[in-house]
Amino acid sequence: MKTFFGMILGALLLAGGVYVYDSMQTSSVANGEVATANRTIVNWDVAKADWDALRDRAHKDWVRISSK
């Protein structure tokens, strides 16, 4: 149980750390050499769209399973 809790906590800390790092980076479009220095690690728009799709599918599956 401690191992499972540690894996969940580690994943949450990793995601939180990446979010904090990316939030400190500039969000404006950079040109030239500055573009490589100010890139974020995660494309948060794509991650949000994927999360929303996963959540919607899980909800639809839950409704389908619970209606039986």
All heavy atoms as TSV, in Angstrom:
chain	resi	resn	atom	element	x	y	z
A	1	MET	N	N	0.826	-1.190	0.000
A	1	MET	CA	C	0.000	0.000	0.000
A	1	MET	C	C	0.876	1.261	0.000
A	1	MET	O	O	0.549	2.235	-0.647
A	1	MET	CB	C	-0.917	-0.052	1.219
A	1	MET	CG	C	-1.912	1.048	1.276
A	1	MET	SD	S	-3.080	0.846	-0.066
A	1	MET	CE	C	-4.109	2.238	0.189
A	2	LYS	N	N	1.984	1.212	0.753
A	2	LYS	CA	C	2.882	2.366	0.789
A	2	LYS	C	C	3.500	2.627	-0.583
A	2	LYS	O	O	3.669	3.777	-0.981
A	2	LYS	CB	C	3.989	2.148	1.812
A	2	LYS	CG	C	3.517	2.190	3.237
A	2	LYS	CD	C	4.685	1.980	4.183
A	2	LYS	CE	C	4.235	1.961	5.626
A	2	LYS	NZ	N	5.357	1.756	6.543
A	3	THR	N	N	3.806	1.559	-1.306
A	3	THR	CA	C	4.397	1.707	-2.637
A	3	THR	C	C	3.406	2.359	-3.584
A	3	THR	O	O	3.767	3.275	-4.336
A	3	THR	CB	C	4.817	0.336	-3.194
A	3	THR	OG1	O	5.729	-0.260	-2.278
A	3	THR	CG2	C	5.474	0.480	-4.548
A	4	PHE	N	N	2.149	1.910	-3.560
A	4	PHE	CA	C	1.117	2.486	-4.415
A	4	PHE	C	C	0.917	3.961	-4.082
A	4	PHE	O	O	0.836	4.810	-4.970
A	4	PHE	CB	C	-0.188	1.707	-4.246
A	4	PHE	CG	C	-1.295	2.207	-5.122
A	4	PHE	CD1	C	-1.256	2.037	-6.488
A	4	PHE	CD2	C	-2.373	2.863	-4.560
A	4	PHE	CE1	C	-2.272	2.504	-7.293
A	4	PHE	CE2	C	-3.398	3.334	-5.359
A	4	PHE	CZ	C	-3.345	3.152	-6.721
A	5	PHE	N	N	0.844	4.285	-2.789
A	5	PHE	CA	C	0.693	5.679	-2.366
A	5	PHE	C	C	1.890	6.504	-2.824
A	5	PHE	O	O	1.729	7.642	-3.275
A	5	PHE	CB	C	0.546	5.752	-0.843
A	5	PHE	CG	C	0.409	7.146	-0.329
A	5	PHE	CD1	C	-0.749	7.878	-0.549
A	5	PHE	CD2	C	1.454	7.741	0.363
A	5	PHE	CE1	C	-0.870	9.180	-0.077
A	5	PHE	CE2	C	1.343	9.036	0.825
A	5	PHE	CZ	C	0.184	9.756	0.619
A	6	GLY	N	N	3.088	5.954	-2.730
A	6	GLY	CA	C	4.291	6.656	-3.172
A	6	GLY	C	C	4.293	6.925	-4.663
A	6	GLY	O	O	4.722	7.987	-5.115
A	7	MET	N	N	3.805	5.968	-5.457
A	7	MET	CA	C	3.741	6.181	-6.909
A	7	MET	C	C	2.742	7.283	-7.250
A	7	MET	O	O	3.021	8.140	-8.098
A	7	MET	CB	C	3.370	4.883	-7.615
A	7	MET	CG	C	4.481	3.856	-7.618
A	7	MET	SD	S	4.164	2.429	-8.658
A	7	MET	CE	C	2.866	1.614	-7.761
A	8	ILE	N	N	1.592	7.275	-6.591
A	8	ILE	CA	C	0.587	8.319	-6.836
A	8	ILE	C	C	1.122	9.681	-6.413
A	8	ILE	O	O	1.007	10.677	-7.149
A	8	ILE	CB	C	-0.728	7.996	-6.094
A	8	ILE	CG1	C	-1.333	6.690	-6.606
A	8	ILE	CG2	C	-1.723	9.149	-6.209
A	8	ILE	CD1	C	-1.745	6.728	-8.063
A	9	LEU	N	N	1.723	9.745	-5.239
A	9	LEU	CA	C	2.282	11.004	-4.753
A	9	LEU	C	C	3.403	11.500	-5.670
A	9	LEU	O	O	3.478	12.697	-5.981
A	9	LEU	CB	C	2.803	10.833	-3.327
A	9	LEU	CG	C	3.358	12.088	-2.656
A	9	LEU	CD1	C	2.267	13.146	-2.548
A	9	LEU	CD2	C	3.912	11.746	-1.292
A	10	GLY	N	N	4.250	10.598	-6.143
A	10	GLY	CA	C	5.323	10.979	-7.056
A	10	GLY	C	C	4.797	11.529	-8.374
A	10	GLY	O	O	5.319	12.516	-8.897
A	11	ALA	N	N	3.754	10.897	-8.911
A	11	ALA	CA	C	3.164	11.380	-10.163
A	11	ALA	C	C	2.556	12.768	-9.964
A	11	ALA	O	O	2.696	13.647	-10.830
A	11	ALA	CB	C	2.110	10.403	-10.660
A	12	LEU	N	N	1.885	12.979	-8.844
A	12	LEU	CA	C	1.300	14.298	-8.567
A	12	LEU	C	C	2.377	15.366	-8.378
A	12	LEU	O	O	2.234	16.487	-8.884
A	12	LEU	CB	C	0.402	14.229	-7.337
A	12	LEU	CG	C	-0.886	13.439	-7.496
A	12	LEU	CD1	C	-1.610	13.325	-6.165
A	12	LEU	CD2	C	-1.779	14.068	-8.548
A	13	LEU	N	N	3.447	15.017	-7.688
A	13	LEU	CA	C	4.545	15.972	-7.509
A	13	LEU	C	C	5.235	16.296	-8.837
A	13	LEU	O	O	5.601	17.450	-9.088
A	13	LEU	CB	C	5.564	15.434	-6.507
A	13	LEU	CG	C	5.140	15.471	-5.047
A	13	LEU	CD1	C	6.171	14.765	-4.179
A	13	LEU	CD2	C	4.950	16.903	-4.584
A	14	LEU	N	N	5.394	15.295	-9.685
A	14	LEU	CA	C	6.004	15.519	-10.993
A	14	LEU	C	C	5.136	16.446	-11.839
A	14	LEU	O	O	5.629	17.424	-12.411
A	14	LEU	CB	C	6.213	14.201	-11.725
A	14	LEU	CG	C	6.766	14.313	-13.151
A	14	LEU	CD1	C	8.178	14.878	-13.128
A	14	LEU	CD2	C	6.728	12.958	-13.824
A	15	ALA	N	N	3.845	16.169	-11.909
A	15	ALA	CA	C	2.932	17.006	-12.692
A	15	ALA	C	C	2.885	18.420	-12.127
A	15	ALA	O	O	2.896	19.405	-12.883
A	15	ALA	CB	C	1.542	16.392	-12.714
A	16	GLY	N	N	2.852	18.538	-10.815
A	16	GLY	CA	C	2.848	19.861	-10.197
A	16	GLY	C	C	4.125	20.629	-10.466
A	16	GLY	O	O	4.098	21.831	-10.746
A	17	GLY	N	N	5.253	19.948	-10.387
A	17	GLY	CA	C	6.537	20.598	-10.663
A	17	GLY	C	C	6.654	21.077	-12.095
A	17	GLY	O	O	7.131	22.184	-12.357
A	18	VAL	N	N	6.203	20.255	-13.026
A	18	VAL	CA	C	6.238	20.650	-14.443
A	18	VAL	C	C	5.310	21.829	-14.677
A	18	VAL	O	O	5.649	22.766	-15.404
A	18	VAL	CB	C	5.870	19.461	-15.351
A	18	VAL	CG1	C	5.645	19.903	-16.776
A	18	VAL	CG2	C	6.962	18.410	-15.299
A	19	TYR	N	N	4.145	21.817	-14.039
A	19	TYR	CA	C	3.206	22.934	-14.195
A	19	TYR	C	C	3.808	24.236	-13.662
A	19	TYR	O	O	3.724	25.279	-14.301
A	19	TYR	CB	C	1.890	22.637	-13.486
A	19	TYR	CG	C	0.899	23.767	-13.606
A	19	TYR	CD1	C	0.193	23.952	-14.788
A	19	TYR	CD2	C	0.693	24.648	-12.565
A	19	TYR	CE1	C	-0.703	24.997	-14.925
A	19	TYR	CE2	C	-0.194	25.693	-12.687
A	19	TYR	CZ	C	-0.888	25.858	-13.860
A	19	TYR	OH	O	-1.770	26.907	-13.983
A	20	VAL	N	N	4.445	24.174	-12.497
A	20	VAL	CA	C	5.070	25.371	-11.924
A	20	VAL	C	C	6.196	25.855	-12.823
A	20	VAL	O	O	6.321	27.058	-13.089
A	20	VAL	CB	C	5.577	25.082	-10.494
A	20	VAL	CG1	C	6.476	26.200	-9.985
A	20	VAL	CG2	C	4.410	24.873	-9.550
A	21	TYR	N	N	7.026	24.938	-13.320
A	21	TYR	CA	C	8.120	25.324	-14.211
A	21	TYR	C	C	7.577	25.990	-15.470
A	21	TYR	O	O	8.070	27.038	-15.889
A	21	TYR	CB	C	8.951	24.093	-14.584
A	21	TYR	CG	C	10.044	24.383	-15.579
A	21	TYR	CD1	C	11.252	24.926	-15.164
A	21	TYR	CD2	C	9.858	24.143	-16.937
A	21	TYR	CE1	C	12.252	25.210	-16.066
A	21	TYR	CE2	C	10.851	24.427	-17.850
A	21	TYR	CZ	C	12.051	24.958	-17.416
A	21	TYR	OH	O	13.030	25.247	-18.317
A	22	ASP	N	N	6.550	25.383	-16.078
A	22	ASP	CA	C	5.989	25.935	-17.302
A	22	ASP	C	C	5.287	27.261	-17.056
A	22	ASP	O	O	5.284	28.136	-17.917
A	22	ASP	CB	C	5.010	24.952	-17.944
A	22	ASP	CG	C	5.715	23.875	-18.735
A	22	ASP	OD1	O	6.934	23.970	-18.937
A	22	ASP	OD2	O	5.027	22.933	-19.165
A	23	SER	N	N	4.685	27.431	-15.893
A	23	SER	CA	C	3.999	28.691	-15.624
A	23	SER	C	C	4.991	29.841	-15.462
A	23	SER	O	O	4.618	31.005	-15.634
A	23	SER	CB	C	3.119	28.576	-14.387
A	23	SER	OG	O	3.903	28.397	-13.237
A	24	MET	N	N	6.239	29.539	-15.144
A	24	MET	CA	C	7.269	30.574	-15.022
A	24	MET	C	C	7.841	30.971	-16.382
A	24	MET	O	O	8.463	32.020	-16.500
A	24	MET	CB	C	8.391	30.104	-14.110
A	24	MET	CG	C	7.997	29.995	-12.681
A	24	MET	SD	S	9.418	29.502	-11.721
A	24	MET	CE	C	8.633	29.001	-10.212
A	25	GLN	N	N	7.644	30.140	-17.399
A	25	GLN	CA	C	8.155	30.442	-18.730
A	25	GLN	C	C	7.234	31.443	-19.415
A	25	GLN	O	O	6.063	31.578	-19.080
A	25	GLN	CB	C	8.242	29.174	-19.579
A	25	GLN	CG	C	9.150	28.121	-19.007
A	25	GLN	CD	C	10.588	28.602	-18.879
A	25	GLN	OE1	O	11.122	29.229	-19.773
A	25	GLN	NE2	N	11.192	28.301	-17.756
A	26	THR	N	N	7.760	32.129	-20.388
A	26	THR	CA	C	6.955	33.095	-21.118
A	26	THR	C	C	5.942	32.377	-21.995
A	26	THR	O	O	6.207	31.325	-22.541
A	26	THR	CB	C	7.839	34.012	-21.973
A	26	THR	OG1	O	6.992	34.947	-22.635
A	26	THR	CG2	C	8.636	33.246	-23.003
A	27	SER	N	N	4.755	32.931	-22.110
A	27	SER	CA	C	3.742	32.318	-22.944
A	27	SER	C	C	3.611	33.011	-24.298
A	27	SER	O	O	2.841	32.589	-25.136
A	27	SER	CB	C	2.390	32.358	-22.228
A	27	SER	OG	O	2.009	33.687	-21.998
A	28	SER	N	N	4.342	34.092	-24.504
A	28	SER	CA	C	4.278	34.767	-25.795
A	28	SER	C	C	5.139	34.038	-26.812
A	28	SER	O	O	6.050	33.298	-26.466
A	28	SER	CB	C	4.734	36.221	-25.658
A	28	SER	OG	O	6.077	36.249	-25.260
A	29	VAL	N	N	4.852	34.272	-28.071
A	29	VAL	CA	C	5.601	33.615	-29.137
A	29	VAL	C	C	6.954	34.312	-29.266
A	29	VAL	O	O	7.037	35.510	-29.460
A	29	VAL	CB	C	4.829	33.689	-30.468
A	29	VAL	CG1	C	5.630	33.070	-31.590
A	29	VAL	CG2	C	3.484	33.020	-30.328
A	30	ALA	N	N	8.008	33.516	-29.122
A	30	ALA	CA	C	9.367	34.065	-29.197
A	30	ALA	C	C	9.950	33.803	-30.571
A	30	ALA	O	O	9.609	32.835	-31.231
A	30	ALA	CB	C	10.238	33.432	-28.125
A	31	ASN	N	N	10.847	34.639	-30.990
A	31	ASN	CA	C	11.495	34.504	-32.293
A	31	ASN	C	C	12.986	34.287	-32.113
A	31	ASN	O	O	13.582	34.736	-31.150
A	31	ASN	CB	C	11.281	35.772	-33.134
A	31	ASN	CG	C	9.824	35.974	-33.480
A	31	ASN	OD1	O	9.107	35.022	-33.720
A	31	ASN	ND2	N	9.381	37.227	-33.491
A	32	GLY	N	N	13.583	33.591	-33.045
A	32	GLY	CA	C	15.036	33.415	-33.070
A	32	GLY	C	C	15.566	32.538	-31.962
A	32	GLY	O	O	14.980	31.534	-31.597
A	33	GLU	N	N	16.709	32.938	-31.403
A	33	GLU	CA	C	17.384	32.146	-30.384
A	33	GLU	C	C	16.601	32.079	-29.074
A	33	GLU	O	O	16.732	31.142	-28.317
A	33	GLU	CB	C	18.767	32.719	-30.115
A	33	GLU	CG	C	19.708	32.603	-31.293
A	33	GLU	CD	C	21.019	33.286	-30.999
A	33	GLU	OE1	O	20.995	34.441	-30.552
A	33	GLU	OE2	O	22.068	32.646	-31.221
A	34	VAL	N	N	15.796	33.073	-28.811
A	34	VAL	CA	C	15.030	33.117	-27.566
A	34	VAL	C	C	13.979	32.000	-27.533
A	34	VAL	O	O	13.612	31.522	-26.470
A	34	VAL	CB	C	14.347	34.497	-27.418
A	34	VAL	CG1	C	13.555	34.578	-26.132
A	34	VAL	CG2	C	15.387	35.597	-27.473
A	35	ALA	N	N	13.523	31.556	-28.683
A	35	ALA	CA	C	12.465	30.550	-28.742
A	35	ALA	C	C	12.886	29.241	-28.080
A	35	ALA	O	O	12.076	28.602	-27.417
A	35	ALA	CB	C	12.067	30.297	-30.189
A	36	THR	N	N	14.133	28.850	-28.223
A	36	THR	CA	C	14.566	27.588	-27.610
A	36	THR	C	C	14.718	27.719	-26.100
A	36	THR	O	O	14.525	26.764	-25.378
A	36	THR	CB	C	15.882	27.101	-28.227
A	36	THR	OG1	O	16.883	28.092	-28.040
A	36	THR	CG2	C	15.715	26.805	-29.699
A	37	ALA	N	N	15.059	28.901	-25.616
A	37	ALA	CA	C	15.264	29.095	-24.183
A	37	ALA	C	C	13.944	29.212	-23.429
A	37	ALA	O	O	13.880	28.923	-22.250
A	37	ALA	CB	C	16.109	30.336	-23.945
A	38	ASN	N	N	12.874	29.636	-24.078
A	38	ASN	CA	C	11.617	29.906	-23.387
A	38	ASN	C	C	10.516	28.910	-23.714
A	38	ASN	O	O	9.351	29.198	-23.500
A	38	ASN	CB	C	11.132	31.320	-23.716
A	38	ASN	CG	C	12.044	32.366	-23.112
A	38	ASN	OD1	O	12.650	32.144	-22.084
A	38	ASN	ND2	N	12.145	33.499	-23.760
A	39	ARG	N	N	10.857	27.747	-24.250
A	39	ARG	CA	C	9.840	26.747	-24.578
A	39	ARG	C	C	9.363	26.048	-23.320
A	39	ARG	O	O	10.133	25.789	-22.403
A	39	ARG	CB	C	10.389	25.726	-25.556
A	39	ARG	CG	C	10.637	26.319	-26.928
A	39	ARG	CD	C	11.151	25.314	-27.884
A	39	ARG	NE	N	10.223	24.188	-27.964
A	39	ARG	CZ	C	10.512	23.043	-28.539
A	39	ARG	NH1	N	11.697	22.867	-29.072
A	39	ARG	NH2	N	9.642	22.075	-28.591
A	40	THR	N	N	8.073	25.728	-23.292
A	40	THR	CA	C	7.532	24.989	-22.161
A	40	THR	C	C	7.733	23.494	-22.375
A	40	THR	O	O	7.955	23.043	-23.499
A	40	THR	CB	C	6.033	25.280	-21.985
A	40	THR	OG1	O	5.347	24.941	-23.180
A	40	THR	CG2	C	5.786	26.747	-21.664
A	41	ILE	N	N	7.629	22.722	-21.316
A	41	ILE	CA	C	7.805	21.278	-21.391
A	41	ILE	C	C	6.550	20.614	-21.951
A	41	ILE	O	O	6.620	19.696	-22.756
A	41	ILE	CB	C	8.135	20.712	-20.000
A	41	ILE	CG1	C	9.485	21.258	-19.527
A	41	ILE	CG2	C	8.148	19.187	-20.011
A	41	ILE	CD1	C	9.821	20.882	-18.099
A	42	VAL	N	N	5.393	21.077	-21.519
A	42	VAL	CA	C	4.117	20.449	-21.877
A	42	VAL	C	C	3.274	21.430	-22.670
A	42	VAL	O	O	3.194	22.609	-22.327
A	42	VAL	CB	C	3.350	20.027	-20.605
A	42	VAL	CG1	C	1.994	19.464	-20.948
A	42	VAL	CG2	C	4.153	19.025	-19.806
A	43	ASN	N	N	2.629	20.950	-23.725
A	43	ASN	CA	C	1.646	21.747	-24.440
A	43	ASN	C	C	0.327	21.597	-23.683
A	43	ASN	O	O	-0.400	20.619	-23.847
A	43	ASN	CB	C	1.523	21.252	-25.880
A	43	ASN	CG	C	0.638	22.141	-26.713
A	43	ASN	OD1	O	-0.107	22.955	-26.185
A	43	ASN	ND2	N	0.719	21.984	-28.025
A	44	TRP	N	N	0.011	22.566	-22.831
A	44	TRP	CA	C	-1.102	22.429	-21.898
A	44	TRP	C	C	-2.449	22.442	-22.595
A	44	TRP	O	O	-3.422	21.866	-22.082
A	44	TRP	CB	C	-1.026	23.511	-20.825
A	44	TRP	CG	C	0.155	23.287	-19.940
A	44	TRP	CD1	C	1.339	23.953	-19.963
A	44	TRP	CD2	C	0.287	22.281	-18.934
A	44	TRP	NE1	N	2.199	23.434	-19.028
A	44	TRP	CE2	C	1.580	22.408	-18.375
A	44	TRP	CE3	C	-0.552	21.287	-18.441
A	44	TRP	CZ2	C	2.036	21.580	-17.354
A	44	TRP	CZ3	C	-0.097	20.467	-17.422
A	44	TRP	CH2	C	1.184	20.622	-16.897
A	45	ASP	N	N	-2.562	23.063	-23.768
A	45	ASP	CA	C	-3.832	23.039	-24.507
A	45	ASP	C	C	-4.154	21.622	-24.969
A	45	ASP	O	O	-5.292	21.158	-24.856
A	45	ASP	CB	C	-3.772	23.984	-25.710
A	45	ASP	CG	C	-3.625	25.434	-25.296
A	45	ASP	OD1	O	-4.073	25.781	-24.180
A	45	ASP	OD2	O	-3.058	26.212	-26.077
A	46	VAL	N	N	-3.156	20.927	-25.471
A	46	VAL	CA	C	-3.348	19.543	-25.917
A	46	VAL	C	C	-3.620	18.639	-24.725
A	46	VAL	O	O	-4.485	17.758	-24.779
A	46	VAL	CB	C	-2.123	19.058	-26.721
A	46	VAL	CG1	C	-2.234	17.591	-27.056
A	46	VAL	CG2	C	-1.957	19.885	-27.985
A	47	ALA	N	N	-2.892	18.844	-23.629
A	47	ALA	CA	C	-3.105	18.034	-22.435
A	47	ALA	C	C	-4.515	18.214	-21.890
A	47	ALA	O	O	-5.164	17.251	-21.480
A	47	ALA	CB	C	-2.080	18.396	-21.362
A	48	LYS	N	N	-5.040	19.441	-21.910
A	48	LYS	CA	C	-6.406	19.691	-21.435
A	48	LYS	C	C	-7.421	19.025	-22.349
A	48	LYS	O	O	-8.395	18.428	-21.870
A	48	LYS	CB	C	-6.692	21.184	-21.351
A	48	LYS	CG	C	-8.085	21.481	-20.810
A	48	LYS	CD	C	-8.346	22.965	-20.716
A	48	LYS	CE	C	-9.684	23.311	-20.150
A	48	LYS	NZ	N	-10.781	22.450	-20.392
A	49	ALA	N	N	-7.219	19.100	-23.651
A	49	ALA	CA	C	-8.147	18.455	-24.589
A	49	ALA	C	C	-8.147	16.936	-24.390
A	49	ALA	O	O	-9.215	16.309	-24.382
A	49	ALA	CB	C	-7.767	18.806	-26.023
A	50	ASP	N	N	-6.973	16.348	-24.195
A	50	ASP	CA	C	-6.890	14.902	-23.945
A	50	ASP	C	C	-7.557	14.535	-22.624
A	50	ASP	O	O	-8.259	13.525	-22.533
A	50	ASP	CB	C	-5.437	14.430	-23.943
A	50	ASP	CG	C	-4.805	14.456	-25.321
A	50	ASP	OD1	O	-5.555	14.584	-26.314
A	50	ASP	OD2	O	-3.569	14.352	-25.399
A	51	TRP	N	N	-7.356	15.334	-21.589
A	51	TRP	CA	C	-7.979	15.073	-20.288
A	51	TRP	C	C	-9.498	15.163	-20.388
A	51	TRP	O	O	-10.213	14.336	-19.818
A	51	TRP	CB	C	-7.441	16.046	-19.246
A	51	TRP	CG	C	-8.090	15.867	-17.917
A	51	TRP	CD1	C	-9.009	16.673	-17.345
A	51	TRP	CD2	C	-7.886	14.787	-17.003
A	51	TRP	NE1	N	-9.383	16.177	-16.140
A	51	TRP	CE2	C	-8.709	15.013	-15.895
A	51	TRP	CE3	C	-7.073	13.662	-17.018
A	51	TRP	CZ2	C	-8.749	14.149	-14.813
A	51	TRP	CZ3	C	-7.126	12.806	-15.936
A	51	TRP	CH2	C	-7.947	13.050	-14.852
A	52	ASP	N	N	-9.991	16.184	-21.094
A	52	ASP	CA	C	-11.434	16.332	-21.263
A	52	ASP	C	C	-12.029	15.153	-22.017
A	52	ASP	O	O	-13.111	14.660	-21.673
A	52	ASP	CB	C	-11.764	17.643	-21.984
A	52	ASP	CG	C	-11.502	18.865	-21.118
A	52	ASP	OD1	O	-11.397	18.713	-19.877
A	52	ASP	OD2	O	-11.390	19.971	-21.682
A	53	ALA	N	N	-11.334	14.678	-23.054
A	53	ALA	CA	C	-11.815	13.524	-23.815
A	53	ALA	C	C	-11.834	12.269	-22.939
A	53	ALA	O	O	-12.804	11.488	-22.981
A	53	ALA	CB	C	-10.938	13.298	-25.043
A	54	LEU	N	N	-10.808	12.076	-22.125
A	54	LEU	CA	C	-10.762	10.931	-21.215
A	54	LEU	C	C	-11.883	11.003	-20.185
A	54	LEU	O	O	-12.566	10.012	-19.918
A	54	LEU	CB	C	-9.406	10.876	-20.516
A	54	LEU	CG	C	-9.234	9.788	-19.465
A	54	LEU	CD1	C	-9.224	8.416	-20.134
A	54	LEU	CD2	C	-7.974	10.012	-18.675
A	55	ARG	N	N	-12.109	12.181	-19.628
A	55	ARG	CA	C	-13.163	12.363	-18.633
A	55	ARG	C	C	-14.540	12.111	-19.231
A	55	ARG	O	O	-15.384	11.442	-18.620
A	55	ARG	CB	C	-13.081	13.774	-18.052
A	55	ARG	CG	C	-14.000	13.986	-16.862
A	55	ARG	CD	C	-13.978	15.399	-16.381
A	55	ARG	NE	N	-14.445	16.234	-17.480
A	55	ARG	CZ	C	-14.147	17.503	-17.624
A	55	ARG	NH1	N	-13.361	18.094	-16.767
A	55	ARG	NH2	N	-14.621	18.199	-18.636
A	56	ASP	N	N	-14.787	12.629	-20.438
A	56	ASP	CA	C	-16.073	12.424	-21.096
A	56	ASP	C	C	-16.308	10.953	-21.419
A	56	ASP	O	O	-17.418	10.435	-21.222
A	56	ASP	CB	C	-16.163	13.254	-22.378
A	56	ASP	CG	C	-16.244	14.741	-22.093
A	56	ASP	OD1	O	-16.591	15.111	-20.954
A	56	ASP	OD2	O	-15.951	15.522	-23.016
A	57	ARG	N	N	-15.260	10.269	-21.885
A	57	ARG	CA	C	-15.405	8.846	-22.197
A	57	ARG	C	C	-15.670	8.034	-20.934
A	57	ARG	O	O	-16.501	7.125	-20.932
A	57	ARG	CB	C	-14.164	8.327	-22.903
A	57	ARG	CG	C	-14.306	6.877	-23.289
A	57	ARG	CD	C	-13.154	6.396	-24.099
A	57	ARG	NE	N	-13.311	4.973	-24.342
A	57	ARG	CZ	C	-12.431	4.219	-24.918
A	57	ARG	NH1	N	-11.308	4.746	-25.356
A	57	ARG	NH2	N	-12.642	2.943	-25.081
A	58	ALA	N	N	-14.968	8.360	-19.848
A	58	ALA	CA	C	-15.189	7.653	-18.582
A	58	ALA	C	C	-16.612	7.882	-18.080
A	58	ALA	O	O	-17.257	6.953	-17.585
A	58	ALA	CB	C	-14.179	8.114	-17.543
A	59	HIS	N	N	-17.113	9.094	-18.231
A	59	HIS	CA	C	-18.485	9.390	-17.805
A	59	HIS	C	C	-19.497	8.603	-18.640
A	59	HIS	O	O	-20.441	8.020	-18.086
A	59	HIS	CB	C	-18.762	10.885	-17.909
A	59	HIS	CG	C	-20.161	11.261	-17.539
A	59	HIS	ND1	N	-20.609	11.218	-16.242
A	59	HIS	CD2	C	-21.210	11.653	-18.292
A	59	HIS	CE1	C	-21.879	11.576	-16.222
A	59	HIS	NE2	N	-22.264	11.848	-17.455
A	60	LYS	N	N	-19.296	8.578	-19.948
A	60	LYS	CA	C	-20.210	7.830	-20.820
A	60	LYS	C	C	-20.172	6.336	-20.505
A	60	LYS	O	O	-21.212	5.676	-20.464
A	60	LYS	CB	C	-19.849	8.062	-22.285
A	60	LYS	CG	C	-20.215	9.428	-22.790
A	60	LYS	CD	C	-19.772	9.623	-24.229
A	60	LYS	CE	C	-20.025	11.045	-24.681
A	60	LYS	NZ	N	-19.510	11.290	-26.028
A	61	ASP	N	N	-18.977	5.804	-20.273
A	61	ASP	CA	C	-18.859	4.384	-19.918
A	61	ASP	C	C	-19.513	4.099	-18.573
A	61	ASP	O	O	-20.151	3.062	-18.389
A	61	ASP	CB	C	-17.397	3.945	-19.906
A	61	ASP	CG	C	-16.810	3.846	-21.300
A	61	ASP	OD1	O	-17.593	3.832	-22.271
A	61	ASP	OD2	O	-15.572	3.789	-21.414
A	62	TRP	N	N	-19.364	5.022	-17.600
A	62	TRP	CA	C	-19.984	4.830	-16.296
A	62	TRP	C	C	-21.505	4.812	-16.422
A	62	TRP	O	O	-22.172	3.973	-15.798
A	62	TRP	CB	C	-19.542	5.925	-15.346
A	62	TRP	CG	C	-20.223	5.814	-14.020
A	62	TRP	CD1	C	-21.246	6.579	-13.554
A	62	TRP	CD2	C	-19.946	4.857	-13.002
A	62	TRP	NE1	N	-21.615	6.153	-12.318
A	62	TRP	CE2	C	-20.836	5.098	-11.945
A	62	TRP	CE3	C	-19.024	3.825	-12.890
A	62	TRP	CZ2	C	-20.831	4.344	-10.788
A	62	TRP	CZ3	C	-19.025	3.070	-11.726
A	62	TRP	CH2	C	-19.919	3.332	-10.706
A	63	VAL	N	N	-22.051	5.719	-17.216
A	63	VAL	CA	C	-23.500	5.757	-17.428
A	63	VAL	C	C	-23.957	4.465	-18.087
A	63	VAL	O	O	-24.976	3.863	-17.708
A	63	VAL	CB	C	-23.905	6.991	-18.259
A	63	VAL	CG1	C	-25.347	6.904	-18.699
A	63	VAL	CG2	C	-23.657	8.256	-17.471
A	64	ARG	N	N	-23.196	3.987	-19.077
A	64	ARG	CA	C	-23.554	2.753	-19.783
A	64	ARG	C	C	-23.508	1.552	-18.838
A	64	ARG	O	O	-24.422	0.732	-18.820
A	64	ARG	CB	C	-22.612	2.544	-20.954
A	64	ARG	CG	C	-22.939	1.298	-21.793
A	64	ARG	CD	C	-21.970	1.144	-22.961
A	64	ARG	NE	N	-20.578	1.139	-22.580
A	64	ARG	CZ	C	-19.901	0.059	-22.153
A	64	ARG	NH1	N	-20.506	-1.092	-22.037
A	64	ARG	NH2	N	-18.627	0.159	-21.857
A	65	ILE	N	N	-22.486	1.471	-18.006
A	65	ILE	CA	C	-22.338	0.330	-17.113
A	65	ILE	C	C	-23.385	0.388	-15.985
A	65	ILE	O	O	-23.968	-0.623	-15.629
A	65	ILE	CB	C	-20.907	0.300	-16.519
A	65	ILE	CG1	C	-19.920	-0.072	-17.605
A	65	ILE	CG2	C	-20.823	-0.673	-15.356
A	65	ILE	CD1	C	-18.474	0.099	-17.186
A	66	SER	N	N	-23.626	1.568	-15.454
A	66	SER	CA	C	-24.556	1.674	-14.320
A	66	SER	C	C	-26.022	1.528	-14.745
A	66	SER	O	O	-26.867	1.280	-13.912
A	66	SER	CB	C	-24.358	3.003	-13.587
A	66	SER	OG	O	-24.669	4.086	-14.441
A	67	SER	N	N	-26.302	1.683	-16.027
A	67	SER	CA	C	-27.691	1.534	-16.491
A	67	SER	C	C	-28.108	0.089	-16.658
A	67	SER	O	O	-29.281	-0.205	-16.819
A	67	SER	CB	C	-27.904	2.303	-17.800
A	67	SER	OG	O	-27.186	1.690	-18.838
A	68	LYS	N	N	-27.144	-0.832	-16.611
A	68	LYS	CA	C	-27.461	-2.263	-16.783
A	68	LYS	C	C	-28.002	-2.872	-15.531
A	68	LYS	O	O	-27.839	-2.505	-14.460
A	68	LYS	CB	C	-26.231	-3.039	-17.256
A	68	LYS	CG	C	-25.841	-2.679	-18.644
A	68	LYS	CD	C	-24.668	-3.512	-19.092
A	68	LYS	CE	C	-24.305	-3.158	-20.518
A	68	LYS	NZ	N	-23.203	-3.916	-21.017
